Amino acid sequence: MSLDERVRAAVAALLHATGESQTDLAAALGVGQAQVSRRQSGITAWSLTDCDAVAAHYGIDVLELLAGPTRAVEALPRE
């Protein structure tokens, strides 16, 4: 699995685990839903700045996001 695929899978897993939509994530990142959709479909890559913002939004370390979906979800803060 490439790094791009791993990040897309991690973001998808985080969205699923938290019940958020792409629209919710887009609002938190200050971008449009279409931009999140393009990144999730692989048309546009998630930049390192994007990854940092996604990780901060979910309260996880960016390295957990880059490690893939399992690590990203396991790193979510407990409620």
N, C-alpha and C positions, 0 to 999 in steps of 0.2 A: 504494500500500500504506500503510495507516495505521500509526502507531507501535505500537499493540497487535499488529497482524498481524506487523510486523517483529520485535518482541521474541519472539513465539511461534515464528516461523520460525527465529530465531537460536538459541533454546533447543533446538528440535528438531534443528537442524544440529549444535549442540555435543554433544547426547546421542548422535547418530549417529556423529560424528567420534571421540568418546572411547569409544564402546561402553558408555556408562553407560545405566541404565534410569531411568525416573521415580522408582522406589523409591530408587535410589542418590542421585539429586539431592535428593530429599526428605530423606533421612537427613543429607546434608551441610548442608542448610538448616535442619534441626531442625523440619520439618513432616511431615505425613503425605503419603503418595503421592496420596491423593484430592485434597489441596490443589494439588499440582503438576498433576494431571490437569485440575482445574477451570480452572486458569490456562491450560493448554495448549489446552483446548477453547474458550476464550473466554468461559466462564461468569463467571469472575472475572478481573479484569485483574491483570497483574503490576504491583505497586507499585514506586516508585522504590527503596524499601528492598530489596524482593525483587531487583530488577535489580542493585543494588549487591552483594548477597550472591551471586547467580549469577555475576557477573563475578569476584568475589573467589575463589569456588570454582574457577573455571576458569583463574585467573591472568591474566585479561585486564582491560583498562580498561573501565569501564562504557560509555564512549562507543563502543567497538568493538561491544559487545553491542547498543546502540541503533542502530548503523549497519546492522544486518541480518546475515543468515546468512553471507554470503561474508566480510565483514570480521571477524566474530566467530571463525570457524574459522581464518582466516588469522592471527589474533592469538594463537592458542593457543601456549603455550610449546613449543619444540622439545624432543623427548626426547633 
